[in-house]
């Protein structure tokens, strides 16, 4: 039975990403589909690849196809097929169609482009932009408290408890899940104070709470009294460590009013190359470090997250420069902890990135699945990133607590030479090395 491929092709182009392709890429994918009678899955792969190449600023799919058709050993075959085809790019009767070879050749080329150390060329960097979500105050029955949603028995997790003070964020970091999940509304919970007071805390055990999971912790200031409520929560529970995680330089409220001893302000750090290209609308590195310095001068502990670390041409030198700058600006007794982590992407974020388009290279990476099925760097890349940064901070190893976020025991062992036996053990050591240090310092100051 003859397959009506023209009808099938019409069905294939229903893919929501298809209209987002430029005209040359659409023509090229159609030509490939006709030539090789691509399946639905094969067609979608080429559409996604065409979109990625355009976003990365790499060789377009149309150019690769021209070069592939004109390569030695293929030129005559393609010419013969084109002479016999009823439609440009369609196969001629009897002309060889080596779909398996084509997919192999394309896959090898695309994988090499995707897995190489990406190059951030200044001329390709997008202009800085800031998302402007609508700010709304709502009442709802949503819970504001839970365990870290990425916790897994297959990775070592510090058992962070999350507090969703705000849903959504005005920053536009390409790799972030927040804008994918929450869209263009920034929602404050009208019942936040009541829900916060209802959280049960065992006064006999250490617990770490963080408000940076669903939004940036500092960018809103004290809008609707959220920051005041969080600081009051920390003061009421001296056995917890409350972390305010941020990329913002908006610290005026903290400087005016201070914070309980068991509050730590942490900043996500990346070289300015990454800030410009992938962390849209956020303060540059200099401003983040200046904000952290002002907070430390107020007597509030600070911490830093090199998360996500991104693998690109020049990463060694640029990350090392950031680490050395941190050690120049801060004393180790002011820094409670430093973490390392890598890019981790879920499928909805990848789809949203491709739909939005724009110049970003965040998807230009070799991808491996982590224990929860998310896409991340292969172990060898992670180990290289983390080992290098740990080496940069070698003068601080005895005084500052270092850890990995959401990584397997094998990577802990490769980077630190050990791995915790359980998440509970990790949590207890975290508490002893952080809150225990704050408590000891406070006791010493009072004697």
N, C-alpha and C positions, 0 to 999 in steps of 0.2 A: 504493500500500500504506500502510495506516495505521500510524504509528509508535506503539509501546507506550511512551509517555514515562514512565509510572509505573515500569516496569521499569528504564528508563534512569536515572531519578532515584535509584532504589535503588542502582544501580551507582555513581552519582556520589558518593553520601554515604559510600562506602568510603574517601574521602580521609582520611588519618590526622589531618588538622587539624580535620575536621568535629566530632568529639566535644568538641574544646576550645572551640568557640564557645558563647556564652551562648544561652539558649533563644530570646530575641527575635531574635538574629541568624540562628539556624537557620531560624526561621519566615520571616524576611524573604528569605533566599536561596532557600528553597523556593518562595516566592511569585513571586519574579523568574524562577526557572527554569521554573515552569509558564507564566507569562505569555509568556515569550519563547522557550521551547524552547531553553534554553541548551545549548551544546556543552560537552564535557568541559573544554576549556581556559577557556571563559568562566565556567563554574561555579567552577573552581579560583581564578580571578582574584577573583571576588566573595568567596569564602571567606577568601582571604588578606587582602583589603581589610577585611573585617569584623573579622578578628582584629587587624590593624594599628590600626584606628581605636579599638578597645577598649584596646589597649596604650598608645596615645598619649594617651588621655583626650580624644579629639576627639568630635565629633557622631557618635553611633552610626549604623550603617547603617540600622537600623529607622526612626529619626527622619528620615533623609534620604529614605527611601522614602515615608513618609507625606507629607512635604512635596512630593515630586516628583509623587505621585499627585494631590495637591490643588492643584497649580499651575494658573494660568489656561491654558485651551486643552487641558488634559488631563483635568480633572475629569469632564466629560461622557463622554469616551471610555472612561475606566476604569469609570465607573458602568455604562455599557451592557454592557461586557464582563463585569463581575461578575454582572449580572443573568442573563446567558445561560450563565455557566460552571457546570459541574457541581461544581467544587471551588473554594474561595476562592483567587483569584489565577490560576485557569486561564483561558485565552482562550475567548471565546464564538465560535461559528461566525459568520464574516463580520465580526467586530469587528476593526478595524485593529490590527495588532501591529507596531509600528515598532521592531524589535530594533536595527537599525543606529542609529537615533536615540537609543534608550535607552542603548546602550553608549557612544555619543559623549557624551551628557550626563553620564553617570556618570563616564566617564573624565576629562572636563574638570574636574568638581568634585573628584574624588579627587586628580588631579595637582596642583591648586591647593593642597589641604590638605597634600599630601606635600611639595611644593616650597617652601612658605613658610618663613620664619625661624621655627623652632619655639620655643615658649615653655615654659620650665621653671617651672611654678608650684610653689611650695614645698609646697602642700597635696597635690600629686600625686606628690611624690617618694617613692620607696619607703624603708622602713627599711633601715638598713645591715645587710648580711648578709655572712657570710664562708663560702665553700665549705670543706668539711672532707673533703678526699679522703683515702683510705686511703694510708698511707705504706708502701711495700714495697721490699725490696732483692732484686733478681733478677739472675741470670746470663742473658745472651742473646748472640746473634751479631749484634745490631743495630749498625750503624755509629754512632758518636757525632759524626762530623765530616763536613762537606760545605759546598758553597757556599750562600749565601743562597737559599732556595727561591723567592723572588719575583723573582730576577734575570731580566732580559729584554733582548734586543737592541734593543727598541723604547723602553726607558726607560734613563736614566742610573743606573748602579748602582755603588756603591763596592767591590763584590766582597768583601763581608764573608764570612769563613769562620765557620761556626757550629759550636759545640760543645754537644751535647745532654747537659749534666751531669745534668739531671733531666727527666723527662717529666711534665707537668701542673703546676698552680699552684693555691694555695689562694685566690687572688683571683678575683672573679667579674665581671670587666669584660665588659660586654655585647657589645662589638665584637670580642672576642678569639677567635682560632681555637683557642687551646690547649685550652679546656674542651670544644670540639666534637670535637677529634681524640683527646684522651686520656681523657676521661671523669672518673670519680671516683677514679682511682688515681693516686698520685704515685709514680713508679717511679724508684729509684736503681739505677744499673748496678753490680753487684758487681765487674765487671771494668773499672771506669772508669779507674783508675790505669794499668793495662796498655794500654788502648786509647788513652789520652791520650799516653803515652810513644811509641806507635807512629806518631803523626801525623808525617808528613814535612814539614819546614820548610826551605825554601831559605835558607841564612844570608846570601845575597847580595841578597835582595829583601825589600822591606817587605811585610808581610801583616797584615791586621787580623782578629782573632778576637773573637767575642762569644758569651756563654753565655746570652743572654736570649731566644733564639728559641723554646725549648720549655718554659721556665719562667722565673720571676723569679730573677735571679741572686743576690740577697742574702737573700730571705725565709727560706731554710732555715738561715742561719748556716753553720756548718761541719759539718753533719750528715754522717756517714760520711766525713768528711775531704775532701769535694768541693772546698771553697774552698781548702784548703791545697794540694791537687793542682793546681788552676788557677793559683795564685800561683807554685807551683814550675815549672809549664810556662812561664809568662811569664819567670821568672828564667833559665831554661835557654835562652831564645831572645830575646836583647835586640833583635833586628831586627823583632820583632812588636809590635803594640799589642793588648793584651787589654782588652776592654771588659766590665765587669760592669754590665749594664743592669737597672734596678729601679724599682719603685714603693714599695719597702719602706723602713722606717726602722731596720732591724735591721743595725747597722754595728759592733757591739761587737767582733767578731773582727778586723775591719780596724783598729780603733782600738788594740787590744791588740798586734797583731803587725806592723802596717804592711803595705806592699806594694812590690814592685819598681817602679822608676821608670816602666816601660812598661805599667803598669796604670792604667786610667781608670775611675772609677765614674760612671755616667750615670743620670739620673733622667728618667722621663717626667712631664711637667707638664701639668696642665689646671686651669682655674679650679675652685673648690670647687663651683660649680653642677654641673659635669660629674662631678666626683668623687662627689658625693652621688647623682646620678641614674644614672650609667652605669659607675662604677668601684667596684663593691660590695666592701666589705671591705678596701679599701686605705686607708693613712694619708692624712689630709687634706693639703692643700698645705703648710700650715705645718710639719707633721712631716717631710715629704719634704725641704723646704728646710733645716730644722734638721739633719737627718741629713747632707745634702750639706755643710753648713757645718762640721760636726764632722769629716768626712772631709778636707775641704780644710785644716782646721787641723792635721791630721796630716801634711800635706805631700803628699797623694795628689791628682793632678789630677781634676777633675770635669768633667762635660759634661751637657747638657740636651737633651731631645727634646720639642718641641711636636708630638707625634705620638701619636694622631691629633688634629688640630685639628678642632673641630666647629662647624658653622655654626648659630647660634641667635640669638634676640633678645637683644641685649646682648653679643654676642661681642667686638665691638671694644673696648669699655671693660674688660671682664673679662680678656681676654688681655693687653691693654696693661698692666693693673695687675700681672699676673703677671710680665711682662717687666721692668717697672720695679722690682719687688721683687727679682728676681734681680740686677739691676745695683746695687741698694742693699746686698745681702748679700755680694757677691763682687767681687773685683778681676778684671779681664779676664785677667791673667796666670795666674789660678787655673783658668780655664775653657778647656778644650781645644777644644771645638767645640759648636755648637748646630745642631740640625736641625729642619726643618719638614716635616710630612707630613699627609695627610688620611685620613679614614675610607675604608677599602677593605674590601669585604665579598665573601666567596665564598658560593655558593649553600648549601652545607651549614651555614654559620653562620646564614644567614637562616632556613633551615628550623628549626634548633635554637632560635633566638630565638623564633620563633612557637610552637613546641611548648612551650617553657618558660613563655611568657606573662609576666605581671607588668607593672608600669609602666615602660616604657622608650620613649624617642623616637628611638632610634638609627636606626631604619629610616625615620623621617620626614625624608626628604631627596630632592631630585632626584637621580636615578641615571643615570650614564653609564658606558659600558664602557671600561675601560682597555685597553692593548695586550694584556694577557693574559686579557681577558674578564671580569675582576672588576668589581664595581659600585662606583663611587666618585662624587665630586662632578663636575659639569661643570667644564671648564677655567676658566670665568669666576669661579666660586666659589672654586676653589683659588687663583687668582691674587690675588683680593681678600684672602683669609686670609693668604697668605704675604707679599705686599707690605706689608701692614699691620704684621705682626710684624717683618719686616726693618727697617722704618722705626723701630719702637720701639727696636731695638738699634743704631741708627745710631752712637752713640758708641763702639761696640765693633767696628765694621766692619774696622778696620785691624789689630786684635790677635787677634780670635777668628775661627776658621774656621766659616763658615756653609755649609750645604748642604741640598739637598732629597732626600728619600728616595723612591725609586721613581717619579720623575716624568719626563715626556717633555721632550725638548730645548726644545720650544716654550714650556713653562712655565718652565724655567730662564731662557730668554732674556727672558721677560716679567717675571720677578722680579729676576734678577741682571744682565740685560743681556748675558749670554754663556752658552754651553753648552760643555761639554767635547766634544772630538771623538770620544772613545771611553771605554769603561769603564776601560781600562788607564790612560788619561791621568788620569781622575778618581782612580783608586786611587793613582797616583804623587803627585799633588798633595796628596791626603789625607795620605799618609805624610809628605811634606815639611813640611806645615803643622801636623802634630800630633806624631808621633814625632820629627821633625826638630827641632821646637821644644823638646821635652823633653831631647833629647840636647845641644842647644846650651846650654840652661840649666844642665845638669849639668856640661858642660865649663867654662862660665864660673864656676861655683861652685868648681871645683877649681883655678883659676888664681890 
